[in-house]
């Protein structure tokens, strides 16, 4: 395989990863609390270039980063919709029993009184236990700025867990806008400066127009890369054909 093909393949592989990530951002542009993700590219120079030859530059996607900027806040009036003002994260329990974190505050109550996301993931309290509320006799629920849930005349019933995660960039996607911790990271600590806002939702921080523009650019770059590799193969075949004819 020629050096040109190697360079083209390295770029095509990186563009494919960026294409997948951009498409996922667009698909979640209306998902509450979703945080966009972007690829980090790096140029790798060839170390063993021959005498008088310029080193070839290969493309490598060294990783990705989560865009942690807050999304727009929308007033819903739903008492179980909550948004976070600050850098904190909600804690959830997935259907597989795994702890996950996110900013989606579109909560609801299932028939058993579990506070859950629309996806079914259970909302956890500050101690890491699922929040279970009485299904009757509590009246309208109020949620204070520290996440304490109270009913009419019942006093505090539970407290929504909100955590600081300094190492959020090392967390992995778990679907539905949730993130899970890799092994070996420090356990999140309760967030002291993040406020819980009742009747409000934080929307996705993805800009659909910008992401669509990026998607088109990536597709065009991918097509140009494939054309480059195709032209290189054509030139090599023509050269071999001419050499064969001259012999």
N, C-alpha and C positions, 0 to 999 in steps of 0.2 A: 504494500500500500504506500502511495506517495506521501510526502510531507504535506502537500496541499490537502490531501484527503484527510489526514490526521487533524489538521487545523480546522477544516470544515466540520468534521465529526464532533470535535470538542465544542465548537460554537453551536452546532445543531442540538447537542445534548443539553447545553445550558439554556438555549432558547425554549426547548421543550419543557423544561422545569419551570421556566418563567411563564410559559403559556398556561400550564396547568394551574399555577398559583394565581395568575390573573383571572382565569376563568372561575376559580373558587371564590375569589373576592367579589366578582360580579354576581355570582349565584347567591351570595349572602349580603348583598347591598341593602336588603330590607330586613335582615335578621337583627333583632334587638340586641344591643351590646356587642355585636361582632366587631373584631379588630382585624383590619387588613394585614396581609403578610406580603413581603417583598423579598426578591432574591438579591444576594450580594455577589457581584462578579469580581474576578481577579484575573489579571493577565500574567501568564507564566512564560518566561523567556527560556528558549532552548539553551542549555549550557554547553553542549558539545558541537557548536557550529564549526564547520570546516574553515580553513584559512581563506580569508577574502570573502567569506559569506556572512551575511547578516543573520543574527539569531532569529529563529521563527518564534512568533508569539502565539501561544495557545490560550484558549479561554477556559476558565474554570469557575463554576459557581461554588463559592466557599461556604455557603450557608444561606440562611434567610433571617429576617428580623420581623418582629411583630410591631406594627404601628400602634403604640399605646395611647395616642391622642384620643381625648374623649369625643364621642359622637354627639350629635345635636340632641337636646332634651325636648321631649314632647309631652304636653299635659294631656292625660287621658281621663282623669277623674275616677279611674278604677282604684278602689282602696288597696287592692293587692298588687298593683303595679308600683314598683319602686325603682329609683335610679340612684346612682352614687355620685356624690359631689366630692371629688378627691381622687387619690390614686389607689384606693382599695379595690378588692375583688370579692365577689360572693363565692361561697363554697357549696358544692353540690355532691350528691352521690348518684353515680350513673346506674343504669339498669344492671350492669355487671358488678356493682358493689364497689367501684373504684371512686376515689375522691377526685374531683375536678374543680376547676375555678373558672370564673367568667364574670361578665358584667351584665348579663341578661337578667332583668328584674321583672319579667312578665310572669308573675307567680299566679298560681291557682290552687284550689283545694280539691283533692280527690275525694271519693266517697268515704274513705277511712279517716279523713281529716289531715292527711299529709300535705304539707305545703310543697308544691312541686312546680317545675317549669312546664310549659306546654308540651315539651318533648317527653315528659315523664320523670326526668331527673329530680330527685328529692333535694330540697333546700336544707342546708345544715345550719345548726346554731354555732355559737362561738366555741363550744366544746367539741364540735365535730359530730354531733348526733342529729338525726333527722328531726325536723320540727313537725310536731303533731298537735293540732288544735282541736278543741271540742267542736263538734258539728252542729250543736244546738245550744241555745241559751247564752250566747255571748254578744249578740247584737252586732252593731257595726264595728268593724275592726279599725283601730288606729295604730299607726306605726310611727314612732318617734324618730328623731334624728340619729339616735344611737342604735336604731334597729329593734327597739323593744316593741313587741306586739301586745296590744291590750284590747280587751273587749269592754262593752258597756257594763260598768259596775263589777267587773271581774278582777281588775288589777292586771299586772303583767302576766302574760301567758307564755311567752318565749322571747328570745332575742336572736335576730338574724345575724349570722356570722359574717363579718367583714374583715378581710385580712390584707396586710401589706406583703407583697411578693417582690423583693428586690431582684431576684434571679428569674424574672418572668421570661426573659429572652431564651432561656434554656428549656422552657416548658414545651410540650408537644401537643399538637392538635388532637382533639378527641371527638370532633363532630359537634354540631349544634352550637358552634361558637365557644365550646369549652376547651380548657387546657389542662393537661395532667403533668405532674412533676416527674422528672427523670430521677433515677436512683442517685442517692448521695447528696442531694441538695438540702439546704437547711429548711426546716419546717416553717411555713408562713406564721407570722405573728399577728395578733389582733391589730387592726388599724385604728389609731387613736384620733387621727385628724380627718377622717372621711365621714361625711354626713349622708344619711339615708333620707331620700326625698319621696314621700308617699304621693301616689296619684300621678307619677311621672315615669316616663320610660326614656332610657338612653338608646338612641338609634345606632345603627352601624356607622362607623367612621369612614366607610368606603365611599368615594366619590364615583358614581357610576360612569359619568362622562369621561373622567380622566382614565378610568380603568378600561373603558371601551377603546379609547384612543391608544392606550398602551397595548391592548390586545391586537389591534390592527397593525401597529408598528412591529410587534413581535412576529406576527404571521408573515408580514412582508420580508422581514429579515430572515426568517426561516426559509422562505421561498428563494431568496437570493443565495443563501448558503447552499441549498440543494442544487441550484443552477451552477454555482461555482464548482462544486464537486463533479457535476455532470460534465462541465466543460473541460475539467482537468482530465477526466477519464477519456473523453473524446480526443483530446490532444495526444494523450499517451498512446491510444490505439492507432491514431494516424501516423505517429512517429514510428511505431513498430511495423506498421504496414509498409511504410516507405523504405525502412531498413531492409525488410524482407524482400521487397521488390528489387532493390539495388543489388542484393546478393544473387 
